[in-house]
Amino acid sequence: MKFSHLVSTLCLSILCTGFTSSAFADQLQDLKTRNELRCGLKTGVAPFASVDPASGAVVGLDVDLCRAVGKTMGFPATLTQLSVEERITELKPDGRVDLVVANLAYTKSRARLIDYSDAYYMTKEVLLVKKADAGRPLKSFNGQKISAAKGSTSEQSIGLQHGIAVSFYDANEALLALKKGEVVGFVSNMMSALNYVTESKGTSDELAIVSEPMVYEPIGIGLRKNEPAFATAINRALVEIEHSGELAKIWNKWLGPNTQYGIPRTDKVTPINDLKFDPME
């Protein structure tokens, strides 16, 4: 009887020890052991991450930020291209990436599944329309079909503004729907929208941006849930990159005054909880 009780106690102890080590695995320690920062990207969205036709390499602001964070932490960064949905699913403990730098806006539903780093800039979702419709007020599009990439915050913002969301696999397909007249507008983040407007100039499908934004959004790095040591290390790296001027250099290279976007960097790395905004679901 005593032997049986001892065996049961030992088995329970082993099970509990195994559960504890699995449930409380230290992602930062795993990173140090592996000596590699696995960074997830969403490509096809210039100037954040897209394939350079000349070299075939993935380039953009998100790429440079991944590498800068890795370098600051002392690890080489490897890049993995992800779909919209994989930006969340691949952050699980058995996923392929340690973090996601993919123009990832903060939402309440995402924050229930992943953690976020401090925000490194604020953006807004805007409505792209045919140039002839650009002078219309935002509310005049209520009840009309508007396209967006499936699973994006762009898609969510359409419902907030009382439009009818028409979802597509990616932003390129959603934009094509506008050009073909299948929808009256297409929602995108401001920086991508500026690129679409520039590309359309002088064509029969010339586009413009409605002046009133759909929503404002903080952008952060997507992190695995419940890894405080890793999150602290990422935030320290972001602050260091900010203070050194490296983040400003990356911004100016892809979005600054001497680029086609002409956007000066006015934001600083800030904890999301310190920002004043209305998060989307």
N, C-alpha and C positions, 0 to 999 in steps of 0.2 A: 504493500500500500504506500509506504514511504517512498520506495523506488519509483513507483508510478507517478507520485506527486512531484518528485524531483525532476523526472523526465518532462512532465507537463510544464513545469516552471521554466526549465531550460529552453524548451521549444518556444514558449511565449516570449522569453527574453530575446531569443535569436530573431524571431519575427518582428518584434518591436524595434530591435536595433537596425534591422534591414529597412524597415519602413521609415525610421527616422533619417537614416543616411540618404534615402531616396527623396523623401519629402523636403529635406532641408539641404539639398545639394547646393554648393557654393559655386555659382556661375563664374565669379571672378577667379577663383582658384582653378577652375577648369580651363579658363582662358590662358592663365599663366602656364599651365601644364602643356596646353596645345600650342602656345606661342603663335596664335593666329586669331585675328579679329574677323569673324565671318559677317560680312555686311550685305544685307538684302537691299536691292534697288528695283524700282519700277521704271523700265526703259520706255522709250517712245515718247517721252515728254521733254522736249528741249525747252529751256537750257538746263534742266535738272539732271536728266540722264537719257542719253540717246546714242545711237550707234553712229560714229563718224564714218561717212561713206568712203573717205579716202583711206583710212587706216583699218577700219573694221572694229576699232576699239570703242568701248563705252566711255563716253565723256560727259562732263557736266558738273554743275554745282554739287549735286549729291555725291558724285564720285569723289570729287576733291575733298569734300567734308568727311566722307568715310576714311579716306587716307590720312587726313589731318588728325582725326580723332585717334586712329590707330597709332600713328607716329608719336603723338603726345603721350599715349599710354605705354608706348614701347613695344608695339606689336605691328607686324605687317598686316595690311587689310586685304582680304580676298573678297571679290565681288560675285554675288549671285543674283541673276535676274529673276524677278518674281512677278506674278500676275497681281491684279488688284486684290483678290481674295487671299492670296498667299502672303501678303504683307502682314496679316494677322496670324494665320495658321502656322506659318513657319517659325514663329517665335516661341512655340511650345517647347518644352524640354527636349523632345525628340526631333525638333525641327532642324532645318539646314543652316539657320543663321543665328547670330548672337544679338543682332539689332537690325532695325530697318530705317534707312534714310531714304525716304520716298515721298517727300512733300506731304507728310502724314499729318493731317489736321486733327486737332483734338475734338472728340465727340464723347458723349456720355456712354454710348453703347460700346465704343472701342475701349474706353477706359475701364469697363468692366472685364474686358478680356486681356488687355495688355496694360503695361505702365508706360509713362512718357518721361522723357528727359525734360529739362528746362526748355522753354520755347526759344528758338534762335531767330525767329522772325514772325511777324503777323501778316497775314494775307487776307484777301477777301474773294469770295466767289462772285463772279459777274456774269451778266447775260450778254452773249454775243448774238447779234441779229444782222440781217441784211442792212446795208448802209441806209436805205430809204426808211427803215424803221427805227433808226437810232435816236430820233428825237422824241419818241413816245415815252410817257412815264411808265415806271415799272408795273404799276397796278393795272395798266391797260392790257397786260399779258395774262391776267388772271383767267383761268379756265381754258387756256390754250395749250397746245402740245409743245413741250420743251424737252430737248434731248440732253443726255448726260451719260457718262461712263457708269456702268452698273457697279453698285457697291461703294461709290464715291460720295464725299460730302456734297459735291455738286448736285448729285441726284437728290439727296435729302433736302437741299435748300429749295428745290422747286416746289415741294409740298408746302414749305413754310410760306411761300409767296403765292400759294393758291393756284399754281399752274398744274398741268397734267404731265407727269414725268413719263418720258419714253426712254427706256434704258437700252444701252448698247454695250457690247463687250469691251470696247475701249473708246478713248476720246476721239480717235480718228474716224471711227464709224459714226459716232454721235455728231461730229462736225459735218460729215458727208450728208447726213439726214437733213441738216439745215440747208446746205447748198442745193440739195435736190428738192427742197420745198416741202419735205415731209413733216417738218416742224417749223415753228415760227422763231425759235431761238435755241441756243446751245449754251449750257452753263459750264464754266471753267474757272480755274483760279486766275487771278489778274495777270500774272506773269506769262502764263501760257497763252492767255487771251491776247495779250499784246503781240505775241509772236504770230498768232493766227491772223490778226489784223494786218500786220506787216506783210505777211506772205500773200494776202489777198489783194493788196493794193494794185490798181490798174487792171484787174480782171473783171469778168462779168459777175463774179460772185463776191464782190468787195464787201467786207464785213466791218462792223463798228461795234463799240461797247456801249450799252445803255449806262447812263451816268450814275444811276442809283445802284449801289451794290446789293447783292442778294443777302449775304451774311459776312461777318468778320470772323476770322479763325486764327488761333495760334498754331504754329507748326513746330513739332518736336520730333525727336528720334523715338521710334517705337522700341520698347524694351519688354523683356519677359517679366511676367508677374512675380512679385514677391522675391526679388533679388536685390535687396537694399545696398549691399556692398558694391555690386556691379553698377547699379544706378548712380551711386555716389561717385564712382570712378568716372563714369561717362560725363556727369555734370561738371566735375572738376576739369576734365579735358576741355569741355566746351568753354568754360570760363577762362581757362588758360589760352585757348585759341583766340578768344575775344580780346583779352588783355594784350596779347602779343601783336595784335593787328592782323593775324593770319586770316581770321574770319572775314575781315573787311576786304582783304586782298582777293579771297575766293569770291566774295559777293561782287566786287568791282570787275573781276574777270568775266563773269557770266551775265551780270545784270546791271552793272554800274553805269555812270554817266557816259562812258565812251563805248557802250554797247548799243545795240538797236533798241534796247528796253529803256535805257536812260534813267534807271531808278536808283537814287542815292540810298545808302544804308542808314536808316534812322533808328532801327530797333537794336536793343541789346539783349544778350542772353538773360532771360528772366524766368523764375519759377512760374509754372502755369497758374498755380494758386494765387499768385500775386497780381495777375492780370484781371482787368475788368472786361468781361465779355459774356454773352449769353450762349453757352455751349449747345450745340445741336444734339439731338438724341442719336 
